[in-house]
Each structure stands twice: as C-alpha cells, then as structure tokens.
Amino acid sequence: MSEILTPAVVLRTRALRESDLIVVVLTPGRGKIDCIARGARRSRRRFPGGLPIGARGEIGLDRGRGSLAVLVSFTPSFDHSGLGRDLEAFAYVGYLCELSDQLVGGSAADPTTFGRLCEAIEDAMTWAGQDHTPTQAHKPALLRRYELGLLDSLGLLPALDHCSVCGAPADATDDGVAFSLVRGGVACPTHASGARRLPAPVLDLASTLLHADPQARDGAYAQADREIRRGLRDLCRELIQPHLRAPLRSLAFFAQIAARPEPNTHDGSE
C-alpha cells in the first residue's frame, strides 16, 4: 500500500519496547488515528525533533496489516522547541491535546476541530519562553474558547442563547437565565420548570468567545468580572465532565503553576 501523507497533531504517545512508540494523532481528513512509530525513540531522520505532545506537521502513514497504522515519518511544520522550556505553555498544550484525545472519537473527517486545535496550540506557543506578553491576561480565555468550540464541533454543546426545547429566545431576568443540561441547555419560561438559573453574563461571555472576532472576544473576556470568568469555567467543566473517559491528568500541571510564586501567572482557573 502506498504511503498516505496528511497534516496531523500529536495527541498522545506511549513507549513500546525499547525504541518504538504508540502515537495517537488527529488529522483533518481521517479523524483520530492510532499508530505505531517503529524506532521513533532512536530515529532522528524519520522523526526530526521527536514526537512531543502538541507537535504539528505532516505525517506519512502506512495502514499496515494490524489494527495500528504505521507512522512512517513526521515532518514538523511548527517549532515546538519552546515547550520544553516553559511549564505554562506545556501545561496549556498538554491540556488541549488530552481533552481532544478524550472527546474526539473515530475516524470521521473533522477539519473544523483540527483547525481549532492547531489555532489554540499556536496561540499557546506564542507565550513559550516569554515572561510578559500582551496576551497574558487572556490565557484562560484560550481554554474556554477551545472547550466551547470543541464541544460545538462535536455536536455536544447545549443551547446557550435560545430554548433547547422550542427555540424561543433566552429570557433573562434579574435572577438569571433558566438552564437545564438534561433538557439540552437554556429554557424559556414555558419549559423552565425545575431548571436552575445561570447568570446571563456567563452565557453572554460563552457566546462571545464562540462567535466573535478575536479582538472582540479577547476584550470581552478581559473586561469580564472574576466571578463571571469563574462561572464560565465551572460551566465548561460541567459540560465536559459527562464525556470524559477518565480524569484529565494534564490538570496537575495547572496545580503546579498555581503553586509558583511568580506574580501575574494564570493557571486556567478563571
């Protein structure tokens, strides 16, 4: 079988025997693929720069004879060397990839999810090795934006601005907007029986991060109160939790970041 070339992002790796790796990649046209990379831990000719989590590039694949595709080569298209020198960027990229690995399933083409992951990784990589950047205050916004976008791409995002039952516009009152995850999201007064109330600004911020242009969404997040940011964080966690197969181990990196003494460090908690 001839070699297949496709763009890819490395989501996860696992050592196999002395020099092989099991590699899980995400591609735009073939979805998520489990591969074996023979000799990857020794070969710098076929795998220059190795196969770190979050690496982007072009892979060469051979379907082989077993259940695993054979990863023949990987040519980086983006410099990921800064990850090894920046715990914060490493934590962000690790979380993005682990979340994608857990939520994305199957081999269906999904260029939208692939594009969103590439954009998020590139944004996180702009911080690697830099103490202060213009986007420092917007780092948690990257996580929220990707979490919401990933759920949206996979058809898992509940209704945020209209009734999930009848499609009526959301009815915001002084005590918030009716919301029921079991019923599919926002509920109008007719279908709000038993629903809890969410602050309207939390839902507005979620919609802005999903649909606005980059400047508008970054500005909206930066201007939001800490309480609203945390409300959105908690909502995203609630939406993600039912779809996880296991706890996200990458969150431990955020705990390490939160424990560091440096000022102005964001750990994704807002």
C-alpha positions as CSV (number, residue, x, y, z in Angstrom):
1,M,0.0,0.0,0.0
2,S,1.3,3.4,-0.9
3,E,2.2,5.9,1.9
4,I,-0.5,8.4,2.9
5,L,0.6,11.9,3.6
6,T,-1.6,14.2,5.8
7,P,-1.3,17.1,8.2
8,A,-1.5,15.9,11.9
9,V,-1.2,16.9,15.5
10,V,0.3,14.5,18.1
11,L,-2.3,14.0,20.9
12,R,-0.6,11.2,22.9
13,T,2.3,8.9,22.9
14,R,3.3,5.8,24.8
15,A,6.6,3.9,24.9
16,L,6.5,0.4,23.4
17,R,9.5,-1.9,23.8
18,E,13.0,-0.3,23.6
19,S,12.6,2.1,20.7
20,D,9.0,2.1,19.4
21,L,6.1,4.5,20.3
22,I,2.4,4.2,20.2
23,V,1.3,7.5,18.8
24,V,-2.3,9.0,18.6
25,V,-2.7,11.7,16.1
26,L,-5.5,14.0,15.0
27,T,-5.9,14.7,11.3
28,P,-8.3,16.9,9.3
29,G,-9.5,14.3,6.8
30,R,-9.1,11.0,8.7
31,G,-10.0,11.9,12.2
32,K,-8.1,10.4,15.1
33,I,-5.6,7.6,14.2
34,D,-3.7,5.2,16.5
35,C,-0.3,4.5,15.1
36,I,2.9,2.6,15.8
37,A,6.1,4.5,15.1
38,R,8.9,1.9,14.9
39,G,12.3,3.1,16.1
40,A,10.9,6.6,16.8
41,R,12.8,6.9,20.1
42,R,16.1,6.5,18.2
43,S,15.5,7.8,14.6
44,R,16.1,11.5,14.1
45,R,16.0,11.1,10.3
46,R,12.3,10.0,10.1
47,F,11.2,11.9,13.2
48,P,13.3,15.1,13.5
49,G,12.6,16.8,16.8
50,G,10.9,13.7,18.1
51,L,7.1,13.4,18.6
52,P,6.2,15.7,21.5
53,I,2.6,16.2,22.6
54,G,1.1,19.0,20.5
55,A,3.6,18.7,17.7
56,R,2.2,19.8,14.3
57,G,3.4,18.6,11.0
58,E,2.9,16.3,8.0
59,I,2.9,12.5,8.7
60,G,3.5,9.6,6.4
61,L,1.2,6.7,7.1
62,D,1.0,3.1,6.0
63,R,-2.1,1.2,7.1
64,G,-0.1,-1.9,7.7
65,R,-1.6,-5.3,8.5
66,G,-2.8,-4.9,12.1
67,S,-5.2,-2.6,13.9
68,L,-2.5,0.1,14.2
69,A,-1.4,2.3,11.3
70,V,2.3,2.5,10.8
71,L,3.7,6.0,11.3
72,V,6.5,6.1,8.7
73,S,7.6,9.7,9.1
74,F,6.8,13.1,10.7
75,T,7.9,16.4,9.3
76,P,7.3,19.3,11.8
77,S,5.6,22.4,10.4
78,F,5.9,24.5,13.5
79,D,8.7,25.0,16.0
80,H,7.7,23.3,19.3
81,S,11.1,23.6,21.0
82,G,9.9,26.3,23.4
83,L,7.5,23.9,25.1
84,G,10.4,22.1,26.9
85,R,11.5,25.4,28.5
86,D,8.1,26.8,29.5
87,L,5.9,24.9,32.1
88,E,2.9,27.1,31.5
89,A,2.9,26.7,27.7
90,F,3.5,22.9,28.2
91,A,0.5,22.7,30.5
92,Y,-1.8,24.5,28.1
93,V,-0.8,22.4,25.1
94,G,-1.0,19.2,27.2
95,Y,-4.5,20.0,28.3
96,L,-5.7,20.9,24.8
97,C,-4.4,17.7,23.4
98,E,-5.6,15.4,26.2
99,L,-9.1,17.0,26.1
100,S,-9.2,16.4,22.3
101,D,-8.0,12.9,22.7
102,Q,-10.7,12.1,25.2
103,L,-13.6,13.8,23.4
104,V,-12.8,13.1,19.7
105,G,-13.5,9.5,18.6
106,G,-13.5,7.6,15.4
107,S,-12.0,8.3,12.0
108,A,-14.6,10.7,10.6
109,A,-13.2,13.8,8.9
110,D,-13.4,16.9,11.0
111,P,-11.4,19.8,9.6
112,T,-13.1,22.2,12.0
113,T,-11.9,20.5,15.1
114,F,-8.5,20.1,13.7
115,G,-8.2,23.7,12.7
116,R,-9.4,24.9,16.2
117,L,-6.8,22.7,17.8
118,C,-4.0,24.0,15.6
119,E,-5.0,27.6,16.3
120,A,-5.2,27.0,20.0
121,I,-1.8,25.3,20.1
122,E,-0.2,28.1,18.1
123,D,-1.7,30.7,20.4
124,A,-0.3,28.9,23.5
125,M,3.1,28.5,21.8
126,T,3.4,32.3,21.4
127,W,3.8,32.5,25.1
128,A,6.6,29.9,25.4
129,G,9.7,31.3,27.0
130,Q,8.2,34.8,27.4
131,D,7.6,36.2,30.8
132,H,5.2,39.0,29.8
133,T,3.1,39.2,26.6
134,P,0.1,41.2,25.6
135,T,-2.0,38.1,25.9
136,Q,-1.0,37.3,29.4
137,A,-4.4,38.2,30.9
138,H,-6.2,36.3,28.2
139,K,-4.7,32.8,28.7
140,P,-7.7,31.3,30.5
141,A,-9.8,32.6,27.6
142,L,-7.9,30.3,25.3
143,L,-9.0,27.3,27.3
144,R,-12.7,28.4,27.5
145,R,-12.7,29.3,23.8
146,Y,-11.3,25.9,22.8
147,E,-13.5,23.9,25.2
148,L,-16.7,25.6,23.9
149,G,-15.5,25.3,20.3
150,L,-14.6,21.6,20.7
151,L,-18.0,20.8,22.2
152,D,-19.7,22.7,19.4
153,S,-17.7,21.0,16.6
154,L,-18.6,17.6,18.1
155,G,-22.3,18.4,18.5
156,L,-22.1,18.3,22.3
157,L,-22.7,21.9,23.1
158,P,-26.1,22.7,24.7
159,A,-28.2,25.7,23.6
160,L,-26.8,28.9,25.1
161,D,-28.9,31.6,23.6
162,H,-32.3,30.0,22.8
163,C,-34.6,27.5,24.3
164,S,-33.4,24.0,23.7
165,V,-37.0,22.7,23.5
166,C,-38.8,25.2,21.3
167,G,-36.2,27.6,20.0
168,A,-37.5,30.7,21.7
169,P,-35.0,33.4,22.6
170,A,-33.4,33.2,26.1
171,D,-35.4,35.1,28.7
172,A,-33.0,36.8,31.1
173,T,-34.4,38.1,34.4
174,D,-32.8,39.6,37.4
175,D,-32.0,36.1,38.8
176,G,-30.5,34.9,35.5
177,V,-31.4,32.5,32.7
178,A,-33.1,29.1,33.1
179,F,-30.7,26.3,32.2
180,S,-31.1,22.6,32.3
181,L,-28.3,20.4,31.0
182,V,-30.6,17.4,30.9
183,R,-33.0,19.2,28.6
184,G,-30.3,20.5,26.4
185,G,-29.4,23.9,27.7
186,V,-31.3,27.2,28.0
187,A,-35.0,27.0,28.7
188,C,-37.7,29.6,28.0
189,P,-40.4,30.3,30.7
190,T,-42.7,27.7,29.3
191,H,-40.1,24.9,29.6
192,A,-38.2,26.2,32.6
193,S,-39.8,24.1,35.3
194,G,-37.2,22.6,37.6
195,A,-34.3,24.4,35.7
196,R,-31.6,26.2,37.6
197,R,-30.6,29.8,36.9
198,L,-27.4,30.9,35.4
199,P,-26.1,34.5,35.3
200,A,-26.9,36.0,31.9
201,P,-23.4,37.5,31.6
202,V,-21.8,34.0,31.9
203,L,-23.9,32.8,28.9
204,D,-23.2,36.0,27.0
205,L,-19.5,35.6,27.5
206,A,-19.6,32.0,26.3
207,S,-21.4,33.1,23.1
208,T,-18.9,35.9,22.5
209,L,-16.0,33.5,22.8
210,L,-17.6,31.2,20.3
211,H,-18.8,33.6,17.7
212,A,-17.0,37.0,17.9
213,D,-13.8,38.0,16.1
214,P,-10.5,37.6,18.0
215,Q,-10.2,41.2,19.2
216,A,-13.8,41.3,20.4
217,R,-13.7,38.0,22.3
218,D,-10.4,38.8,24.0
219,G,-11.7,42.2,25.0
220,A,-14.9,40.7,26.4
221,Y,-13.0,38.2,28.5
222,A,-10.5,40.8,29.8
223,Q,-13.4,43.1,30.8
224,A,-15.5,40.4,32.5
225,D,-15.6,40.3,36.3
226,R,-13.7,37.5,38.0
227,E,-17.0,36.0,39.2
228,I,-18.2,35.8,35.6
229,R,-15.0,34.2,34.4
230,R,-15.2,31.6,37.2
231,G,-18.8,31.0,36.4
232,L,-17.9,30.2,32.8
233,R,-15.0,28.0,33.9
234,D,-17.4,26.0,36.1
235,L,-20.0,25.8,33.3
236,C,-17.4,24.4,30.8
237,R,-16.3,21.8,33.3
238,E,-19.9,20.7,33.8
239,L,-20.4,20.4,30.1
240,I,-17.2,18.4,29.6
241,Q,-17.4,16.0,32.5
242,P,-20.0,13.6,31.2
243,H,-17.9,13.0,28.1
244,L,-14.6,12.1,29.8
245,R,-13.5,8.5,30.0
246,A,-11.0,9.3,32.8
247,P,-9.8,12.3,34.8
248,L,-7.7,14.7,32.9
249,R,-4.1,14.2,34.1
250,S,-2.9,17.4,32.5
251,L,-4.7,19.4,35.1
252,A,-1.9,18.5,37.5
253,F,0.3,20.9,35.6
254,F,-2.1,23.8,36.3
255,A,-1.8,22.9,40.0
256,Q,2.0,23.3,39.8
257,I,1.6,26.6,38.0
258,A,-0.8,27.9,40.7
259,A,1.8,27.0,43.4
260,R,4.6,29.0,41.8
261,P,5.4,32.4,43.5
262,E,5.7,34.4,40.3
263,P,3.1,37.2,40.0
264,N,0.7,37.6,37.1
265,T,0.6,33.9,36.4
266,H,-2.6,32.4,35.2
267,D,-3.3,28.8,35.8
268,G,-6.5,28.4,33.7
269,S,-8.7,28.6,36.8
270,E,-10.7,31.6,35.6
